[in-house]
Amino acid sequence: DVVMTQSPLSLPVTLGQPASISCRSSQSLVYSDGNTYLNWYQQRPGQSPRRLIYKVSNRASGVPDRFSGSGSGTDFTLKISRVEAEDVGVYYCLQGTHWPPGYTFGQGTKLEI
Amino acid sequence: EVQLVESGGGLVTPGGSLRLSCAASGFTFNNAWMSWVRQAPGKGLEWVGRMKGYSEGGTTDYATPVKGRFTMSRDDSKSTLYLQMNSLKTDDTGVYYCTRETDLIGDWGQGTLVTVSS
């Protein structure tokens, strides 16, 4: 089964500074249709998760442009250009290319100020 | 606006059963692919199962830890998704989220807490 590995697991940041989270998969996430099914989610404390990025680099509706996604194959990155207080929470990557066994989340990265 | 409202969570003893419901609105439910995702206390997200839309036969897939114990179903006339959970274990404790698939998992409900304990 495909394994999703995020790093770091804890990310202390300074307001206004950039932040970067890595997500690596044990197998290439390029699907037979040419798409790469890798999403990013944010879960603020006490809230449900919210999708930030879909298919590697597409921002979801309403997501600030300080969030960006990049990568290919097995290596992916979520970047925040300038961290704001509301960005505190846990960030997860998700793969949907390899099916079965189904969707696989990374372990999560806790971003804290 | 898409809304997903879960209900049915609660306290159940090991070996017991529980049925969760997810009332959906704001989109065409009968064609929607839906998933359940859970989160144990203080832990990460874990996909539980998926059900395709009516036009794809409503077929289901489940994560290995719940296969054979959990069953997803849907009532398109009520725009409601269900998760029947049998033979519950303490490891099944957590918040269960109903989600709608658009480019993988898109929309999330607020979750319902399931506690399996004696």
Contacts between the chains, C-beta under 8 A, distances in Angstrom:
chain1	res1	chain2	res2	distance
A	37	B	103	8.0
A	37	B	104	5.9
A	39	B	103	7.2
A	39	B	104	5.0
A	39	B	105	7.0
A	41	B	45	7.6
A	41	B	105	7.8
A	43	B	45	7.8
A	48	B	97	6.2
A	48	B	108	4.4
A	48	B	109	6.7
A	48	B	110	5.6
A	48	B	111	5.9
A	49	B	37	7.9
A	49	B	45	6.5
A	49	B	97	7.3
A	49	B	108	5.5
A	50	B	108	7.0
A	51	B	105	6.9
A	51	B	106	5.7
A	51	B	107	8.0
A	54	B	103	4.1
A	54	B	104	6.5
A	54	B	106	7.6
A	55	B	103	6.1
A	58	B	103	7.7
A	60	B	106	7.6
A	90	B	44	7.7
A	92	B	44	6.7
A	92	B	45	5.6
A	94	B	45	7.9
A	94	B	104	6.2
A	94	B	105	6.5
A	96	B	104	4.1
A	96	B	105	7.9
A	99	B	61	7.5
A	100	B	61	6.7
A	101	B	63	7.1
A	101	B	64	6.4
A	102	B	47	5.5
A	102	B	49	7.8
A	102	B	50	6.8
A	102	B	61	5.7
A	102	B	62	7.6
A	102	B	63	5.7
A	103	B	35	7.2
A	103	B	37	7.9
A	103	B	47	4.0
A	103	B	50	7.6
A	103	B	104	6.9
A	103	B	105	6.9
A	104	B	47	7.2
A	105	B	44	6.0
A	105	B	45	4.6
A	105	B	46	6.8
A	105	B	47	6.9
A	106	B	44	7.7
A	107	B	44	5.4
A	108	B	44	4.5
A	108	B	45	7.4
